């Protein structure tokens, strides 16, 4: 994969200043000014994807849908790895299927930028407690099955900065993590809790693993960035040993299947998760409603699942 294009600078000081003014105007909800300033940037730097994205977003707020879609598509043409998250805007405008809205490039850029402040923001501002909830659910699952609350090889999908490994510290003989973001992996490395860390997409990572090698697979708030989970479930079951456990959290959707929410995350329904578990061959051990984080002080509804191979 070639290096991602520079989405932060045009290389022209005048254009960069106008772009910062456009961002400020957009944040202040002065969308006409944001659109005008974005056009000024593009006069100076017509190939600057971020300004096309800004123009598209401002036009969308002004109700000019067709022009907005055109500007956003131009941004995507210029920056196909979508570090700017333009696909999300296109999906909101009905110009792209919801399941195509979130790409690996977007997630990688999002969390590389987020990494320096991730733990503090997540645990303090959002009251995040996904890893603690999963650890407690695993303890209860082991109690029900009359097995030790200890695990062999554990695979931490979307490991981030290592919060899940910290919640299970001392309970796993070895832990390996995978994440799209180099910035997050750098933070995870500093915990000294992982035997190995891998940069990559989680299904591809699982596909590279040996059959029936893992005792536990974890996915704490990772599937919110994935639409269909079929491939992930199949690969998790394949890499798990007999009676191995699979524990994860998702955001809850009360309808059918899954949806792309207004918070730019996917939510999955109970019927979808139960049906997929049965189809793949998992036994449901724990399924319960939880909230792993807050949004503006309001708990975000979710599900916590522990399944057994």
C-alpha positions, 0 to 999 in steps of 0.5 A: 500500500502506498503512503497515504496522501497528506490531507493536512497541508496543500503546500501553499501557506495561503491555501492552508490559512484559508482552509483553517478559516474554513474549518473554524467557520464550519465548527461555528456552523457558518456553512456559507462562509465555510463553503466560500473559503473552501472554494478559495482554497481550491482556486489555489490548490485544486487537488487538495482533497480535504478542501473538497470534503469541506466544501461537500460537507458545508454544501450538505448542511446548506441543503445542496445535496447534488453539489455536495455529493459531487464535491465529496466524490471528488475528495474520494477520487483524490484520496481513495484510502478515505482517511477523511471519512468522506464515505460516511458523508456519502452514506448519510446523503444516500449516495453510498450503501451504509455497509461501504461507509467505513474503510480501514484507511478511515479507521487507521487515520482516526485512531492514529490521531486519537492515540495520544489522548485515547485512554484519558478521553475514553475512560474519563470523558466517555466513561468507557468500561468495555474491558471491565464488563467483558472480564466480568462476563468471562469470570461468570461464564467460566463459573457457569461452565465449572472451568478455571478463570484462566486462559491459554493463548488469547487474541485481542482483536482491535487491541487499541492501547491495550485496555483489554489486556490490562483488564485480564492481566495475569489471567492469560498464558500469552496475549497477541493483539492486532490493530489497524493503527500504528499509533495505538499499537505503539501505546499497547507495546508500552503496557508490556502485556502482549507477547506479540502485536500485529498491524492489520485488519482483523479478519486478515489477521485471523485468516493467517492464524493456525486452526484451533490454536486460541483459547480466547478471542476478544473484541472490545468495541471493535465491531462498531466499525464493521458492518457484516460480521460473518467473516469475522465470526467464521474465522474466530470459530476456526482459530478457537480450540474446542470449548474456546471462548469468544467475548465481545461488545457491540452497539445495540440496534433494535431492528433487523440486521445492522445499521450505520448510526448517526454517531458513525458507528455500526449497531447490530441487532440481537436477532442478527448476532444470535442467528449468526452465532447459530449459523457459524456453530457457536453456543451462546453462553452470555448475552446481555444488554450493557452500555460500554460508554456514554455520549454527551452523558447518556449511556449508549445501548449495547450488547455483551456476548460470550460464546463458546466454540 
